């Protein structure tokens, strides 16, 4: 299956407010492919995270200024920290 970075399509969107992600174990790769969108828009992120990827996803999100707001089963709600 061919995959492409979401950042390659970011010019098609004026603003991204919410991202819902369920990528069956490819959370880190998907997040890496949307760094520009995350940085520019600071969308609310709802990510289904496999247990084996939790610490890596948490680290990525913290490095990009996000905090975990809620976790329910494998669904994780992150929002940008406002200083």
N, C-alpha and C positions, 0 to 999 in steps of 0.2 A: 504494500500500500504506500502510495506517495504521500508525504507530509510536507508542509510548508510552515514557516513561522507566521504567527498571527501579526507580528509587527510588519510583515511585508504587505499587509492589507490595511494598516492603520490609517493611511491617507484617505480611505473610503469612509471613515467615521469622524464626525466632528467632535464627539465626546463619548467615552465609554464609562458608564456609571456602575455597571454590574457585570461580573463574569461568573458563570456557573460552569464548573469544570468536572467532568467525570471521564478520565482518560485511562482507566484501568492499569495503573502502575507507571504511567509515563508522566506523572505530575511534574517532575523536575524538568524534563525536556520541554514540556508545554510552557512552564513558567519561564524558562530560559528564552523561549521563542516569543515572549510578549513583554520583555523588560521595558521597552519604550512605552508601551501602552500603560503599564503599571506606573512608571515614573511620571508620565505626562498627566494621566487622568486620575490616579489613585482610586480606582474603582473598588467597590465592595466586592470581596471575593468569596465565593462559596465553592469549596473544593472537596471532592470526595477523595480521601487520601488512604492508600493502603498502609497498614500498620508499619510495614518495613520501611516506608518512605517518610514517616511522620517527622523524625528529627531533621532530616534534610529539608523538608518543606518548611518546617518551623524556622530553621536557620535562614533559608532564602527569604521568607516573608519578613523576618526581623531585620535582615540586612537592607530590605527595601522599605523600611519604615512602617511595617504592619504589626498589628497585635491580634492574637486569637481572642475572639469575642465569645464564641460558643462552639462546643463540640457535641454532636449527637451522632452516635455510632461512628460511621466513617466520614460523615459530613462535618466540615470545619468552616466556620464563618470568620473571616478576617476583615479588619478595616484598617485604614491608614491612621496612624497615630497623629493627632493634631497637637502641636507644641504651642 
